[in-house]
Amino acid sequence: MKKQLRWRIAQYFEVRWWKNYLAPKDWDVYLNWKKGYWQGILNTISPVVTISTDTTLADIGCGPAGVFIAFPKQKVLALDPLLEQYEANIPAFKRSSFTNVQFLAQPFETYEAKSQQDVVFCMNAINHFQDLKGSFKRLQAMVAPKGYLVITIDGHRFSFFRWLFSRVPLDILHPHQYYLTEYERMVNNKEFDLVLTHLQKKEPLFNHYLLVFKRRS
């Protein structure tokens, strides 16, 4: 019950954060900047992940400006339980503007995938989910044979703060608090190989990492 309450609080503040963050910004300028950010991510993974116009993609925990915006020519599935709230609270965000994207406004924990995807992205989102370990299993199940799971995640740097943040909601948006190695172990190493680990950004308490896992078969 305590974990569920913490997750609900995190969801509430997630919508508020996006609303306040985007309020003073020009949406088109922001989208162009964000596309550049995502292109940097795609450049980093390009030595191990090849994406063509025929590649099927999923953006899980997409938010209002997820990696789906970087793929205007591909078929993309974008899922986020807060999509309707984003559209209601961020006037410039319209799902109808992205005609190649199939948006699903539902929790990932209740999503039943009808097909597998060549590349599944979960960008700075997995530690927002209610059922962390169950969601890792669902993400893996979505990846097609020889496909890729691409994740960005904040990993704790210090044991004291990992202990403190896991007990006191000082990081209100993220109900889960772990080290990088703990997140890595949540992906089944009997089916997936970790083919890329990249330090995106170093912060005082957290490091922000980019991880790419490849499904063997």
VOLOSE-217918 format. One record per residue: z, y, x of N, C-alpha, C, O in turn; residue in one letter. Coordinates in nm, 2 decimals, always signed. Layout:
BEGIN
nc3; nc2; nc1; cac3; cac2; cac1; cc3; cc2; cc1; oc3; oc2; oc1; aa
Z; Y; X; Z; Y; X; Z; Y; X; Z; Y; X; A
...
***
This chain:
BEGIN
nc3; nc2; nc1; cac3; cac2; cac1; cc3; cc2; cc1; oc3; oc2; oc1; aa
+0.00; -0.12; +0.08; +0.00; +0.00; +0.00; +0.00; +0.13; +0.09; -0.07; +0.22; +0.06; M
+0.08; +0.12; +0.19; +0.09; +0.24; +0.28; -0.05; +0.26; +0.35; -0.09; +0.38; +0.36; K
-0.12; +0.15; +0.39; -0.25; +0.17; +0.45; -0.35; +0.22; +0.35; -0.43; +0.31; +0.39; K
-0.34; +0.18; +0.23; -0.44; +0.23; +0.13; -0.42; +0.37; +0.10; -0.51; +0.45; +0.08; Q
-0.29; +0.42; +0.09; -0.26; +0.56; +0.07; -0.31; +0.64; +0.18; -0.37; +0.75; +0.16; L
-0.29; +0.59; +0.30; -0.34; +0.67; +0.42; -0.49; +0.68; +0.42; -0.54; +0.79; +0.46; R
-0.56; +0.58; +0.38; -0.70; +0.58; +0.37; -0.75; +0.68; +0.26; -0.84; +0.76; +0.28; W
-0.68; +0.68; +0.15; -0.72; +0.78; +0.04; -0.69; +0.92; +0.08; -0.78; +1.01; +0.05; R
-0.59; +0.94; +0.15; -0.56; +1.08; +0.20; -0.67; +1.12; +0.30; -0.72; +1.23; +0.30; I
-0.71; +1.03; +0.39; -0.81; +1.05; +0.49; -0.95; +1.09; +0.42; -1.02; +1.18; +0.46; A
-0.98; +1.01; +0.31; -1.10; +1.04; +0.23; -1.10; +1.18; +0.17; -1.20; +1.25; +0.18; Q
-0.99; +1.22; +0.12; -0.97; +1.35; +0.06; -1.00; +1.46; +0.16; -1.07; +1.56; +0.14; Y
-0.94; +1.45; +0.28; -0.95; +1.55; +0.38; -1.09; +1.54; +0.45; -1.13; +1.64; +0.50; F
-1.15; +1.43; +0.44; -1.29; +1.42; +0.50; -1.38; +1.51; +0.42; -1.46; +1.58; +0.48; E
-1.38; +1.51; +0.29; -1.46; +1.60; +0.21; -1.43; +1.74; +0.24; -1.52; +1.83; +0.25; V
-1.30; +1.77; +0.24; -1.26; +1.91; +0.27; -1.31; +1.96; +0.41; -1.35; +2.07; +0.42; R
-1.30; +1.87; +0.51; -1.34; +1.90; +0.64; -1.49; +1.94; +0.64; -1.53; +2.04; +0.70; W
-1.57; +1.86; +0.58; -1.72; +1.88; +0.58; -1.75; +2.01; +0.50; -1.83; +2.09; +0.55; W
-1.68; +2.03; +0.39; -1.70; +2.15; +0.31; -1.67; +2.28; +0.39; -1.75; +2.37; +0.39; K
-1.56; +2.28; +0.46; -1.52; +2.40; +0.54; -1.60; +2.41; +0.66; -1.64; +2.53; +0.70; N
-1.64; +2.30; +0.72; -1.72; +2.31; +0.84; -1.86; +2.36; +0.82; -1.91; +2.44; +0.90; Y
-1.92; +2.32; +0.71; -2.06; +2.36; +0.68; -2.07; +2.50; +0.60; -2.17; +2.56; +0.60; L
-1.96; +2.54; +0.54; -1.96; +2.66; +0.46; -2.02; +2.79; +0.53; -2.11; +2.85; +0.47; A
-1.99; +2.82; +0.66; -2.04; +2.93; +0.72; -2.18; +2.91; +0.79; -2.23; +3.00; +0.85; P
-2.23; +2.79; +0.79; -2.35; +2.75; +0.86; -2.47; +2.76; +0.77; -2.47; +2.73; +0.65; K
-2.58; +2.79; +0.84; -2.71; +2.78; +0.77; -2.75; +2.64; +0.78; -2.76; +2.58; +0.88; D
-2.78; +2.58; +0.66; -2.80; +2.43; +0.65; -2.92; +2.39; +0.74; -2.92; +2.29; +0.81; W
-3.03; +2.46; +0.73; -3.15; +2.42; +0.81; -3.13; +2.43; +0.96; -3.17; +2.34; +1.03; D
-3.06; +2.54; +1.00; -3.03; +2.55; +1.14; -2.94; +2.43; +1.18; -2.95; +2.37; +1.29; V
-2.84; +2.40; +1.10; -2.75; +2.29; +1.13; -2.82; +2.16; +1.14; -2.80; +2.08; +1.23; Y
-2.91; +2.13; +1.04; -2.99; +2.01; +1.05; -3.07; +1.99; +1.17; -3.08; +1.89; +1.23; L
-3.13; +2.10; +1.21; -3.21; +2.10; +1.34; -3.13; +2.07; +1.46; -3.16; +1.99; +1.54; N
-3.01; +2.13; +1.46; -2.91; +2.10; +1.57; -2.87; +1.95; +1.57; -2.86; +1.89; +1.67; W
-2.84; +1.91; +1.45; -2.79; +1.77; +1.43; -2.90; +1.67; +1.47; -2.87; +1.56; +1.53; K
-3.02; +1.70; +1.43; -3.13; +1.61; +1.47; -3.14; +1.60; +1.62; -3.17; +1.49; +1.68; K
-3.12; +1.71; +1.69; -3.12; +1.71; +1.84; -3.01; +1.62; +1.89; -3.02; +1.55; +1.99; G
-2.89; +1.63; +1.83; -2.78; +1.55; +1.87; -2.81; +1.40; +1.85; -2.79; +1.32; +1.94; Y
-2.87; +1.37; +1.74; -2.91; +1.22; +1.71; -3.01; +1.18; +1.81; -3.01; +1.07; +1.86; W
-3.11; +1.27; +1.84; -3.21; +1.23; +1.94; -3.15; +1.20; +2.07; -3.20; +1.11; +2.15; Q
-3.05; +1.27; +2.11; -2.98; +1.24; +2.24; -2.92; +1.10; +2.23; -2.92; +1.03; +2.33; G
-2.86; +1.06; +2.12; -2.81; +0.93; +2.10; -2.92; +0.83; +2.12; -2.90; +0.72; +2.19; I
-3.03; +0.85; +2.05; -3.14; +0.76; +2.05; -3.20; +0.75; +2.19; -3.25; +0.64; +2.23; L
-3.20; +0.85; +2.27; -3.25; +0.85; +2.41; -3.16; +0.76; +2.49; -3.20; +0.69; +2.58; N
-3.03; +0.77; +2.46; -2.93; +0.69; +2.54; -2.95; +0.54; +2.51; -2.94; +0.46; +2.61; T
-2.98; +0.50; +2.39; -2.99; +0.36; +2.36; -3.13; +0.31; +2.38; -3.15; +0.18; +2.37; I
-3.23; +0.39; +2.41; -3.37; +0.35; +2.42; -3.39; +0.24; +2.52; -3.49; +0.16; +2.51; S
-3.32; +0.24; +2.64; -3.34; +0.13; +2.73; -3.31; -0.01; +2.67; -3.37; -0.11; +2.73; P
-3.23; -0.02; +2.57; -3.20; -0.15; +2.52; -3.24; -0.17; +2.37; -3.25; -0.28; +2.32; V
-3.27; -0.06; +2.30; -3.31; -0.07; +2.16; -3.44; +0.00; +2.14; -3.46; +0.12; +2.17; V
-3.54; -0.07; +2.09; -3.67; -0.02; +2.06; -3.68; +0.00; +1.90; -3.66; -0.09; +1.83; T
-3.72; +0.12; +1.86; -3.73; +0.15; +1.72; -3.87; +0.21; +1.69; -3.91; +0.30; +1.75; I
-3.94; +0.14; +1.60; -4.08; +0.18; +1.57; -4.07; +0.22; +1.42; -3.97; +0.22; +1.35; S
-4.19; +0.26; +1.37; -4.20; +0.30; +1.23; -4.17; +0.18; +1.13; -4.14; +0.20; +1.02; T
-4.19; +0.06; +1.18; -4.17; -0.06; +1.10; -4.02; -0.11; +1.11; -3.99; -0.21; +1.04; D
-3.94; -0.05; +1.19; -3.80; -0.10; +1.21; -3.72; -0.07; +1.08; -3.73; +0.05; +1.04; T
-3.65; -0.16; +1.03; -3.56; -0.14; +0.92; -3.42; -0.09; +0.97; -3.37; -0.15; +1.07; T
-3.37; +0.00; +0.90; -3.25; +0.07; +0.96; -3.14; +0.08; +0.85; -3.17; +0.10; +0.73; L
-3.01; +0.08; +0.89; -2.90; +0.11; +0.80; -2.81; +0.21; +0.87; -2.79; +0.20; +0.99; A
-2.76; +0.31; +0.79; -2.67; +0.41; +0.84; -2.54; +0.40; +0.75; -2.54; +0.45; +0.64; D
-2.44; +0.33; +0.81; -2.32; +0.29; +0.73; -2.21; +0.40; +0.76; -2.17; +0.42; +0.87; I
-2.16; +0.46; +0.65; -2.07; +0.57; +0.67; -2.15; +0.70; +0.71; -2.11; +0.77; +0.81; G
-2.26; +0.72; +0.64; -2.36; +0.82; +0.69; -2.31; +0.96; +0.68; -2.36; +1.05; +0.76; C
-2.23; +1.00; +0.59; -2.19; +1.14; +0.57; -2.31; +1.22; +0.52; -2.41; +1.16; +0.49; G
-2.30; +1.35; +0.52; -2.41; +1.43; +0.47; -2.53; +1.46; +0.57; -2.63; +1.51; +0.53; P
-2.50; +1.43; +0.70; -2.61; +1.45; +0.80; -2.60; +1.34; +0.90; -2.60; +1.37; +1.02; A
-2.60; +1.22; +0.86; -2.60; +1.11; +0.95; -2.72; +1.08; +1.03; -2.82; +1.16; +1.02; G
-2.73; +0.97; +1.10; -2.84; +0.94; +1.18; -2.97; +0.92; +1.10; -3.08; +0.92; +1.15; V
-2.95; +0.90; +0.97; -3.07; +0.89; +0.88; -3.16; +1.01; +0.89; -3.28; +0.99; +0.87; F
-3.11; +1.12; +0.92; -3.20; +1.24; +0.93; -3.30; +1.24; +1.05; -3.39; +1.31; +1.05; I
-3.27; +1.15; +1.14; -3.36; +1.14; +1.26; -3.47; +1.04; +1.24; -3.55; +1.02; +1.33; A
-3.48; +0.98; +1.12; -3.58; +0.88; +1.09; -3.66; +0.91; +0.97; -3.65; +0.85; +0.87; F
-3.75; +1.01; +0.97; -3.83; +1.05; +0.85; -3.94; +0.95; +0.82; -3.99; +0.96; +0.70; P
-3.97; +0.86; +0.91; -4.09; +0.77; +0.88; -4.04; +0.63; +0.86; -4.12; +0.55; +0.81; K
-3.92; +0.60; +0.88; -3.87; +0.46; +0.86; -3.80; +0.44; +0.73; -3.76; +0.54; +0.66; Q
-3.79; +0.32; +0.69; -3.71; +0.28; +0.57; -3.57; +0.27; +0.61; -3.53; +0.19; +0.69; K
-3.48; +0.36; +0.54; -3.34; +0.36; +0.58; -3.25; +0.34; +0.46; -3.27; +0.40; +0.36; V
-3.15; +0.26; +0.48; -3.04; +0.24; +0.39; -2.92; +0.32; +0.44; -2.88; +0.30; +0.55; L
-2.87; +0.42; +0.36; -2.76; +0.50; +0.40; -2.65; +0.49; +0.29; -2.67; +0.52; +0.18; A
-2.53; +0.45; +0.34; -2.42; +0.42; +0.25; -2.30; +0.50; +0.29; -2.26; +0.51; +0.41; L
-2.23; +0.56; +0.19; -2.11; +0.63; +0.21; -2.04; +0.65; +0.07; -2.11; +0.69; -0.02; D
-1.91; +0.62; +0.06; -1.84; +0.63; -0.07; -1.83; +0.77; -0.11; -1.80; +0.80; -0.23; P
-1.85; +0.87; -0.02; -1.83; +1.01; -0.06; -1.95; +1.09; -0.08; -1.95; +1.21; -0.09; L
-2.07; +1.02; -0.09; -2.19; +1.09; -0.11; -2.20; +1.18; -0.23; -2.25; +1.29; -0.22; L
-2.15; +1.14; -0.34; -2.15; +1.22; -0.46; -2.06; +1.34; -0.44; -2.09; +1.45; -0.49; E
-1.95; +1.32; -0.38; -1.86; +1.44; -0.35; -1.92; +1.54; -0.25; -1.91; +1.66; -0.26; Q
-1.99; +1.48; -0.15; -2.06; +1.57; -0.06; -2.17; +1.65; -0.13; -2.18; +1.77; -0.11; Y
-2.24; +1.59; -0.22; -2.34; +1.66; -0.29; -2.28; +1.77; -0.38; -2.34; +1.87; -0.40; E
-2.17; +1.74; -0.44; -2.10; +1.83; -0.53; -2.04; +1.95; -0.45; -2.03; +2.06; -0.51; A
-1.99; +1.93; -0.33; -1.92; +2.03; -0.26; -2.00; +2.10; -0.15; -1.95; +2.20; -0.09; N
-2.12; +2.04; -0.12; -2.20; +2.10; -0.01; -2.34; +2.14; -0.08; -2.42; +2.05; -0.09; I
-2.35; +2.26; -0.13; -2.47; +2.29; -0.21; -2.60; +2.26; -0.15; -2.70; +2.22; -0.22; P
-2.61; +2.27; -0.01; -2.74; +2.25; +0.05; -2.78; +2.10; +0.07; -2.89; +2.07; +0.09; A
-2.68; +2.02; +0.06; -2.71; +1.87; +0.08; -2.76; +1.81; -0.05; -2.68; +1.81; -0.15; F
-2.88; +1.76; -0.05; -2.94; +1.70; -0.16; -3.00; +1.57; -0.12; -3.09; +1.56; -0.03; K
-2.95; +1.46; -0.18; -3.00; +1.33; -0.14; -3.15; +1.32; -0.17; -3.23; +1.25; -0.10; R
-3.20; +1.38; -0.27; -3.34; +1.38; -0.31; -3.43; +1.44; -0.20; -3.55; +1.42; -0.21; S
-3.38; +1.51; -0.11; -3.46; +1.57; +0.00; -3.51; +1.47; +0.10; -3.60; +1.49; +0.17; S
-3.44; +1.35; +0.10; -3.47; +1.25; +0.20; -3.54; +1.13; +0.12; -3.47; +1.03; +0.09; F
-3.67; +1.14; +0.10; -3.74; +1.05; +0.01; -3.75; +0.91; +0.07; -3.77; +0.81; -0.01; T
-3.74; +0.89; +0.20; -3.75; +0.76; +0.26; -3.61; +0.69; +0.27; -3.61; +0.57; +0.32; N
-3.51; +0.75; +0.22; -3.37; +0.70; +0.24; -3.32; +0.65; +0.10; -3.33; +0.72; +0.00; V
-3.27; +0.52; +0.10; -3.20; +0.47; -0.01; -3.05; +0.49; +0.00; -2.99; +0.43; +0.09; Q
-3.00; +0.59; -0.07; -2.86; +0.62; -0.06; -2.78; +0.53; -0.16; -2.82; +0.51; -0.27; F
-2.66; +0.49; -0.11; -2.57; +0.41; -0.19; -2.43; +0.48; -0.18; -2.37; +0.49; -0.07; L
-2.38; +0.53; -0.29; -2.25; +0.59; -0.29; -2.14; +0.49; -0.33; -2.10; +0.49; -0.45; A
-2.10; +0.41; -0.24; -1.99; +0.32; -0.27; -1.92; +0.28; -0.14; -1.97; +0.30; -0.03; Q
-1.80; +0.23; -0.15; -1.73; +0.18; -0.03; -1.80; +0.06; +0.03; -1.86; -0.02; -0.03; P
-1.80; +0.06; +0.17; -1.87; -0.05; +0.24; -1.80; -0.18; +0.21; -1.86; -0.29; +0.21; F
-1.67; -0.18; +0.18; -1.60; -0.30; +0.15; -1.64; -0.37; +0.03; -1.62; -0.49; +0.01; E
-1.71; -0.30; -0.07; -1.76; -0.37; -0.19; -1.91; -0.39; -0.19; -1.97; -0.44; -0.28; T
-1.98; -0.35; -0.08; -2.12; -0.36; -0.07; -2.16; -0.50; -0.04; -2.11; -0.56; +0.05; Y
-2.26; -0.55; -0.12; -2.32; -0.69; -0.10; -2.46; -0.67; -0.05; -2.55; -0.63; -0.13; E
-2.48; -0.69; +0.08; -2.61; -0.67; +0.13; -2.72; -0.76; +0.08; -2.69; -0.88; +0.07; A
-2.83; -0.71; +0.04; -2.94; -0.80; -0.02; -3.04; -0.84; +0.09; -3.11; -0.93; +0.07; K
-3.03; -0.77; +0.21; -3.12; -0.81; +0.32; -3.06; -0.76; +0.45; -2.96; -0.68; +0.45; S
-3.10; -0.82; +0.56; -3.06; -0.77; +0.69; -3.15; -0.67; +0.75; -3.26; -0.65; +0.71; Q
-3.09; -0.59; +0.84; -3.16; -0.48; +0.90; -3.18; -0.50; +1.05; -3.10; -0.57; +1.11; Q
-3.29; -0.44; +1.10; -3.32; -0.46; +1.25; -3.22; -0.38; +1.33; -3.17; -0.43; +1.43; D
-3.18; -0.26; +1.28; -3.07; -0.18; +1.35; -2.98; -0.13; +1.25; -3.02; -0.07; +1.15; V
-2.85; -0.16; +1.27; -2.74; -0.11; +1.19; -2.66; -0.01; +1.27; -2.60; -0.04; +1.37; V
-2.66; +0.12; +1.22; -2.58; +0.22; +1.28; -2.45; +0.24; +1.20; -2.44; +0.23; +1.08; F
-2.34; +0.26; +1.28; -2.21; +0.30; +1.22; -2.15; +0.41; +1.31; -2.08; +0.37; +1.41; C
-2.19; +0.53; +1.29; -2.16; +0.64; +1.38; -2.04; +0.72; +1.35; -2.03; +0.80; +1.25; M
-1.94; +0.71; +1.43; -1.81; +0.78; +1.41; -1.76; +0.75; +1.27; -1.71; +0.85; +1.21; N
-1.77; +0.63; +1.22; -1.73; +0.60; +1.09; -1.64; +0.48; +1.07; -1.56; +0.47; +0.98; A
-1.65; +0.38; +1.16; -1.58; +0.26; +1.14; -1.43; +0.28; +1.13; -1.36; +0.20; +1.05; I
-1.37; +0.37; +1.20; -1.22; +0.39; +1.19; -1.19; +0.48; +1.07; -1.07; +0.52; +1.06; N
-1.28; +0.51; +0.98; -1.26; +0.58; +0.85; -1.24; +0.47; +0.74; -1.19; +0.50; +0.63; H
-1.29; +0.35; +0.77; -1.30; +0.25; +0.66; -1.16; +0.20; +0.62; -1.06; +0.20; +0.71; F
-1.14; +0.15; +0.50; -1.01; +0.10; +0.46; -0.98; -0.03; +0.52; -0.87; -0.05; +0.57; Q
-1.08; -0.13; +0.52; -1.06; -0.26; +0.57; -1.14; -0.27; +0.70; -1.26; -0.30; +0.70; D
-1.08; -0.24; +0.81; -1.14; -0.23; +0.94; -1.21; -0.36; +0.99; -1.33; -0.37; +1.01; L
-1.12; -0.46; +1.00; -1.17; -0.59; +1.05; -1.27; -0.65; +0.95; -1.37; -0.71; +1.00; K
-1.25; -0.64; +0.82; -1.35; -0.69; +0.73; -1.48; -0.62; +0.74; -1.58; -0.68; +0.72; G
-1.47; -0.49; +0.76; -1.59; -0.41; +0.77; -1.67; -0.44; +0.89; -1.80; -0.44; +0.89; S
-1.61; -0.48; +1.00; -1.68; -0.52; +1.12; -1.76; -0.65; +1.09; -1.87; -0.66; +1.13; F
-1.70; -0.74; +1.02; -1.77; -0.86; +0.98; -1.89; -0.83; +0.89; -1.99; -0.89; +0.91; K
-1.87; -0.74; +0.80; -1.98; -0.70; +0.71; -2.10; -0.64; +0.79; -2.21; -0.66; +0.77; R
-2.06; -0.55; +0.89; -2.16; -0.49; +0.97; -2.24; -0.59; +1.05; -2.36; -0.59; +1.05; L
-2.17; -0.69; +1.10; -2.24; -0.79; +1.18; -2.33; -0.88; +1.09; -2.44; -0.91; +1.13; Q
-2.29; -0.91; +0.97; -2.37; -0.99; +0.88; -2.50; -0.91; +0.84; -2.59; -0.98; +0.80; A
-2.50; -0.78; +0.84; -2.61; -0.70; +0.81; -2.72; -0.70; +0.91; -2.84; -0.67; +0.88; M
-2.69; -0.74; +1.04; -2.78; -0.73; +1.15; -2.88; -0.85; +1.15; -2.83; -0.97; +1.14; V
-3.01; -0.83; +1.15; -3.11; -0.93; +1.15; -3.10; -1.01; +1.29; -3.05; -0.95; +1.39; A
-3.15; -1.13; +1.30; -3.16; -1.20; +1.42; -3.23; -1.12; +1.53; -3.33; -1.06; +1.51; P
-3.16; -1.11; +1.65; -3.21; -1.03; +1.76; -3.21; -0.88; +1.73; -3.27; -0.80; +1.80; K
-3.14; -0.84; +1.63; -3.12; -0.70; +1.59; -3.00; -0.64; +1.66; -2.94; -0.70; +1.75; G
-2.97; -0.52; +1.63; -2.87; -0.44; +1.70; -2.77; -0.38; +1.61; -2.80; -0.33; +1.50; Y
-2.65; -0.37; +1.65; -2.54; -0.30; +1.59; -2.50; -0.18; +1.68; -2.46; -0.21; +1.80; L
-2.52; -0.06; +1.64; -2.49; +0.06; +1.72; -2.37; +0.13; +1.66; -2.37; +0.17; +1.54; V
-2.27; +0.16; +1.74; -2.15; +0.22; +1.69; -2.11; +0.33; +1.79; -2.12; +0.32; +1.91; I
-2.05; +0.44; +1.73; -1.98; +0.54; +1.81; -1.84; +0.54; +1.76; -1.81; +0.52; +1.64; T
-1.74; +0.55; +1.85; -1.60; +0.54; +1.81; -1.51; +0.62; +1.91; -1.54; +0.63; +2.03; I
-1.40; +0.66; +1.86; -1.30; +0.73; +1.94; -1.20; +0.62; +1.98; -1.14; +0.55; +1.90; D
-1.18; +0.61; +2.11; -1.08; +0.51; +2.16; -0.97; +0.58; +2.23; -0.99; +0.67; +2.31; G
-0.84; +0.54; +2.21; -0.73; +0.60; +2.27; -0.73; +0.58; +2.42; -0.78; +0.48; +2.47; H
-0.68; +0.68; +2.49; -0.67; +0.68; +2.63; -0.53; +0.63; +2.68; -0.51; +0.58; +2.79; R
-0.42; +0.66; +2.60; -0.29; +0.64; +2.64; -0.21; +0.56; +2.54; -0.22; +0.58; +2.42; F
-0.13; +0.47; +2.59; -0.05; +0.38; +2.51; +0.05; +0.45; +2.42; +0.07; +0.41; +2.30; S
+0.11; +0.55; +2.47; +0.21; +0.62; +2.39; +0.15; +0.69; +2.27; +0.20; +0.67; +2.16; F
+0.03; +0.75; +2.29; -0.03; +0.82; +2.17; -0.09; +0.72; +2.08; -0.10; +0.75; +1.96; F
-0.14; +0.61; +2.13; -0.19; +0.51; +2.04; -0.08; +0.46; +1.95; -0.10; +0.44; +1.83; R
+0.04; +0.44; +2.01; +0.16; +0.39; +1.93; +0.20; +0.50; +1.83; +0.22; +0.47; +1.71; W
+0.20; +0.63; +1.87; +0.25; +0.74; +1.79; +0.15; +0.76; +1.67; +0.19; +0.77; +1.56; L
+0.02; +0.76; +1.70; -0.08; +0.79; +1.60; -0.09; +0.68; +1.50; -0.13; +0.70; +1.38; F
-0.06; +0.56; +1.54; -0.07; +0.44; +1.45; +0.04; +0.44; +1.35; +0.03; +0.38; +1.25; S
+0.15; +0.52; +1.38; +0.26; +0.52; +1.29; +0.28; +0.65; +1.21; +0.33; +0.65; +1.10; R
+0.23; +0.76; +1.27; +0.24; +0.89; +1.21; +0.10; +0.95; +1.19; +0.02; +0.95; +1.29; V
+0.06; +0.99; +1.07; -0.08; +1.03; +1.05; -0.11; +1.17; +1.11; -0.14; +1.26; +1.04; P
-0.10; +1.18; +1.24; -0.13; +1.31; +1.31; -0.28; +1.33; +1.31; -0.33; +1.44; +1.31; L
-0.36; +1.22; +1.32; -0.50; +1.23; +1.31; -0.54; +1.19; +1.17; -0.58; +1.07; +1.14; D
-0.54; +1.28; +1.08; -0.54; +1.26; +0.93; -0.67; +1.19; +0.89; -0.67; +1.12; +0.79; I
-0.78; +1.22; +0.96; -0.91; +1.17; +0.91; -0.94; +1.03; +0.95; -1.03; +0.96; +0.90; L
-0.86; +0.98; +1.05; -0.88; +0.84; +1.10; -0.76; +0.75; +1.08; -0.66; +0.76; +1.15; H
-0.76; +0.67; +0.98; -0.65; +0.58; +0.95; -0.62; +0.47; +1.05; -0.52; +0.40; +1.04; P
-0.72; +0.44; +1.13; -0.71; +0.33; +1.23; -0.71; +0.39; +1.37; -0.79; +0.48; +1.41; H
-0.62; +0.34; +1.46; -0.60; +0.39; +1.59; -0.60; +0.28; +1.69; -0.50; +0.20; +1.69; Q
-0.70; +0.27; +1.78; -0.71; +0.16; +1.87; -0.77; +0.20; +2.00; -0.82; +0.31; +2.02; Y
-0.75; +0.11; +2.10; -0.82; +0.13; +2.23; -0.97; +0.08; +2.21; -1.00; +0.01; +2.12; Y
-1.05; +0.13; +2.31; -1.19; +0.08; +2.31; -1.20; -0.07; +2.31; -1.28; -0.13; +2.24; L
-1.12; -0.13; +2.40; -1.13; -0.28; +2.42; -1.09; -0.35; +2.29; -1.14; -0.46; +2.26; T
-1.00; -0.29; +2.21; -0.96; -0.36; +2.09; -1.08; -0.35; +1.99; -1.10; -0.45; +1.91; E
-1.15; -0.24; +1.98; -1.27; -0.23; +1.89; -1.37; -0.33; +1.94; -1.44; -0.40; +1.85; Y
-1.40; -0.34; +2.07; -1.50; -0.43; +2.12; -1.47; -0.58; +2.08; -1.56; -0.65; +2.05; E
-1.34; -0.62; +2.08; -1.31; -0.75; +2.05; -1.32; -0.78; +1.90; -1.32; -0.90; +1.86; R
-1.34; -0.68; +1.81; -1.36; -0.70; +1.67; -1.50; -0.75; +1.64; -1.53; -0.79; +1.53; M
-1.59; -0.74; +1.74; -1.72; -0.79; +1.72; -1.73; -0.93; +1.78; -1.69; -0.96; +1.89; V
-1.78; -1.03; +1.70; -1.78; -1.17; +1.73; -1.87; -1.19; +1.86; -1.99; -1.18; +1.85; N
-1.81; -1.23; +1.97; -1.88; -1.24; +2.09; -1.96; -1.38; +2.10; -2.03; -1.41; +2.20; N
-1.94; -1.46; +2.00; -2.02; -1.59; +1.99; -2.16; -1.56; +1.93; -2.25; -1.64; +1.94; K
-2.17; -1.45; +1.86; -2.30; -1.42; +1.80; -2.36; -1.29; +1.86; -2.49; -1.27; +1.85; E
-2.28; -1.21; +1.92; -2.33; -1.08; +1.97; -2.30; -1.06; +2.12; -2.19; -1.10; +2.16; F
-2.39; -0.99; +2.19; -2.37; -0.95; +2.33; -2.35; -0.80; +2.33; -2.43; -0.73; +2.27; D
-2.25; -0.75; +2.40; -2.24; -0.61; +2.42; -2.34; -0.57; +2.53; -2.32; -0.60; +2.65; L
-2.44; -0.49; +2.50; -2.55; -0.46; +2.59; -2.54; -0.32; +2.65; -2.61; -0.28; +2.74; V
-2.46; -0.23; +2.58; -2.45; -0.10; +2.63; -2.31; -0.04; +2.59; -2.27; -0.05; +2.48; L
-2.24; +0.02; +2.69; -2.12; +0.10; +2.67; -2.15; +0.23; +2.74; -2.17; +0.24; +2.86; T
-2.14; +0.34; +2.66; -2.17; +0.47; +2.72; -2.06; +0.57; +2.68; -2.03; +0.59; +2.56; H
-2.00; +0.64; +2.77; -1.90; +0.74; +2.74; -1.97; +0.87; +2.70; -2.03; +0.93; +2.78; L
-1.95; +0.90; +2.57; -2.02; +1.02; +2.52; -1.94; +1.15; +2.55; -2.00; +1.25; +2.59; Q
-1.81; +1.14; +2.54; -1.73; +1.26; +2.56; -1.59; +1.22; +2.59; -1.53; +1.13; +2.53; K
-1.53; +1.29; +2.68; -1.39; +1.27; +2.72; -1.30; +1.38; +2.67; -1.33; +1.50; +2.69; K
-1.20; +1.34; +2.59; -1.11; +1.43; +2.53; -0.97; +1.41; +2.59; -0.95; +1.31; +2.65; E
-0.88; +1.50; +2.56; -0.74; +1.48; +2.62; -0.67; +1.35; +2.58; -0.61; +1.29; +2.66; P
-0.69; +1.32; +2.45; -0.62; +1.20; +2.40; -0.72; +1.08; +2.37; -0.67; +0.96; +2.38; L
-0.84; +1.11; +2.34; -0.94; +1.01; +2.31; -1.06; +1.02; +2.40; -1.09; +1.12; +2.45; F
-1.13; +0.91; +2.41; -1.27; +0.91; +2.47; -1.36; +0.87; +2.35; -1.33; +0.78; +2.27; N
-1.48; +0.93; +2.35; -1.58; +0.90; +2.24; -1.68; +0.82; +2.31; -1.75; +0.86; +2.40; H
-1.70; +0.69; +2.26; -1.79; +0.60; +2.31; -1.91; +0.56; +2.22; -1.90; +0.57; +2.10; Y
-2.02; +0.53; +2.29; -2.13; +0.47; +2.22; -2.14; +0.32; +2.26; -2.15; +0.29; +2.38; L
-2.15; +0.23; +2.16; -2.16; +0.09; +2.19; -2.28; +0.03; +2.12; -2.31; +0.07; +2.01; L
-2.35; -0.06; +2.19; -2.46; -0.13; +2.13; -2.44; -0.28; +2.15; -2.42; -0.33; +2.27; V
-2.44; -0.35; +2.04; -2.43; -0.50; +2.04; -2.56; -0.56; +2.00; -2.63; -0.50; +1.90; F
-2.61; -0.66; +2.06; -2.73; -0.73; +2.02; -2.70; -0.87; +1.97; -2.62; -0.95; +2.03; K
-2.76; -0.90; +1.85; -2.74; -1.03; +1.79; -2.83; -1.13; +1.86; -2.95; -1.11; +1.89; R
-2.77; -1.24; +1.90; -2.84; -1.34; +1.98; -2.96; -1.41; +1.90; -3.07; -1.42; +1.95; R
-2.93; -1.45; +1.78; -3.03; -1.52; +1.70; -2.99; -1.51; +1.55; -3.07; -1.57; +1.47; S
***
